[in-house]
Amino acid sequence: MEQPGHFFWKKSPFIKLLLAFATGSWLQWQVQVSPIFWIILLISGSIFWGCNFFLPLFKLYRFRPVTGISILIIFLAAGGLLTRMKDIRYHPGRAGDPQYKADFLLVKLNENPVSKTNSFKAEASVVTAFSKEKQIPLKGQIILYFKKDSTGSLPASASSLSYGSCLLIKNNLQTIQSSGNPGGFDYARYQLFRGISLQCFLQPTHFLVLQEKKINPLQQWLISSRERLVRLLRKYIPGEKEKGLAEALLIGYKDDLDKDLVQSYSNTGVVHIIAISGLHLGIIYWLLGLLFLPLLKKRKSKWLHPLLVITGLWIFSLLAGAQPSVLRSALMFSMIVAGESLGRKNTTFNSLACSALILLLINPFWLWDLGFQLSYTAVASILIFMRPVYNLLYFPNKLVDFIWKMNAVTLAAQILTLPLSIYHFHQFPTLFFLSNLLAVPLSSIILLAAILLCVIAWLPGPAFLLGQLIGWLIRMMNHAVTSIEKLPGAVWDGLLINQVQVVFLFGSIACFSYWLMEKRSKALKAGLLTTCCFLLIRSYSFLQSEKQKKIIVYNVPGKTAIDFIDGRNLFHTGNTNGAVNDFIQQFHLRPSRIIQRAKPVASLPELRQQHNMFAFHDKRILLLSPGYQYAPTAKRQKIDVLIISGNPRLYMSQLIAALDIRQVVSVGTAPAWKKNYWLKDCDSLQIPFHDVSTKGAFVMNLN
């Protein structure tokens, strides 16, 4: 008799193909394998697979495992080869290629400029390049920053910029860099996965706006539709926070979102309702299914139901801006609808895996996208665990049963997303059950009301009343979320697990779940083993953190931030304290401290401070800031680390006469030309020089 597991894998072949393709992509990114290797592997797998066509029919069954392995090898090689091909660092003739020295670039804006703190940002495509009146065929995607004028607007010469505008810009391209702080967000990798590795900061004299425009009609329609929807919501919904949240709920527009509000939603485990994702498309799917339900009652029109539902999903996705997260969810639900229309239960997982494989074939770097990971694990978790969780409790009352069913969906989604949430966010919202109980139904009502507002926008009176109602509902939801956040123990913060622990955690969940649902003792033993491995790795990391001794000088623009770490305690010095710098603490310092498993304390026994001089264990650190005068002594003092803060006026030759310097670190706001002078002086004196603005944070291990 065929085992249930074998039957599942037989009916869901795309899961195996997806795993093979994803493994190839991951290996290529981690190891950077030569394309020759993948081509050889691809040809070898194809030869073994092609041999099946020459085998007698009675031998095909005997060699079926070889056939399956050869197909997996083909997809493994395809994943690695496609990832290599999509990596823009290997693209010939791309903008920024050092072998092509261009003076000017002709670029086309791919979007309307978006206002940032000190500039306007826009993504652009390089059309061609020019050097001494010679045209160079360069291509690629770049990010442009236009400096704001005194009124906070675009310069007069760029006031007409919009999607499709063509500009001739001076070639001042710079490589996009991350902060380099331990545990910090890798912005450079994020943009690289999007096909962008260069940026350009433009002064008003560095570009010329041309008369011509290059516009894609569909893209133009999407942008204009998105802008009309934003204007409509801002017209009828009162309150800035309420407007920003309504825009994010309906069309995924996040530029107007309040940062503190987003953090509150994240801390309570309901941040998923802000982004257009499976939840939103699920609501649209339910609404479309309800609308076209009569078609299922007649045999002749039954085939129209999935067609119209899928069409409606894609129309909504396009109106929502056709963002990657929207397209992922639309394709995922389209495949599920197509699978369900076949009337076979096991095709749901197969359809889910098929949609993921199609997306990775389009862009294999989506494998590292957080939205991609969470959306697919959440849907898979709901499909696996929703029914068992729902069956745990029975309520005869239909209203109570409906509320429990919604919470069962939330609980089921959390099971498989838990390892990823801890790995990426380093926290677990312990009250997610309560926050989802309130926020999910409210956000669903708000989304449906916002769609209705778009439908009746031509009626000013009803639209005004509906906009007021939406604003009130959003205020009520925001108040509920922020109130839950303030409850004691609402967030279990500071959690840290590595990729190996994520694998073991997934293994534990899978084994224990299989044991509970199928009552297999081997699954229980495997679950206990994987849990022990997880706990052993975690215990070892705690032991290592107890022994650590480090000095970390952070890369924080315009600020000085230094951590002295002794075991799991740290002392911080610099100018990043206070409510004004809460964002700096959250974005730059918190991830590093989670990685180190260290918490700030008032003092460290091993740290002694006298003015700007620090003695930590056997190291001496001098913080040299503007206006600070070092008094020379009769004997040159040994300085292990000289930290230059701000933009002081100094000469290395004079400092060397008074100090025996072993390392120089620049964290200040000094201009690039001055840092270059310091670098040249240090090189001539054979002193290592580290500029955190270009090399990232400076970390000194004292162990």
Secondary structure by P-SEA (a helix, b strand, c coil): cccaaaaaaaacaaaaaaaaaaaaaaaaaaccccaaaaaaaaaaaaaaaaccccccccccccaaaaaaaaaaaaaaaaaaaaaaaacccccccccccccccccbbbbbbcccccccccbbbbbbbbccccccccccbbbbbbbbbbbbcccccccccccccccccccccccccccccccccccccaaaaaaaaacccbbbbbcccccccccbbbbcaaaaaaaaaaaaaaaaaaaccccaaaaaaaaaacccccccccaaaaaaaaaacccccccccaaaaaaaaaaaaaaaaaaaaccccccaaaaaaaaaaaaaaaaacccaaaaaaaaaaaaaaaaaaaccccaaaaaaaaaaaaaaaacccccccaaaaaaaaaaaaaaccaaaaaaccccccaaaaaaaaaaaaaaaaaccaaaaaaaaccccccaaaaaaaccaaaaaaaaaaaaaaaaacccaaaaaaaaaaaaaaaaaaaaaaaaaaaccccccccccccaaaaaaaaaaaaaaaaaaacccaaaaaaaaaaaaaaaaaaaaaaaaaaaccbbbbbbcccbbbbbbccccccccccccccccaaaaaacccaaaaaaaccccccccccccccccbbbcccbbbbbbcccbbbbbccbbbbbcbbbbcccccccaaaaaacccccbbbbcccccaaaaaaaaaaaaaacbbbbccccccbbbbbcc
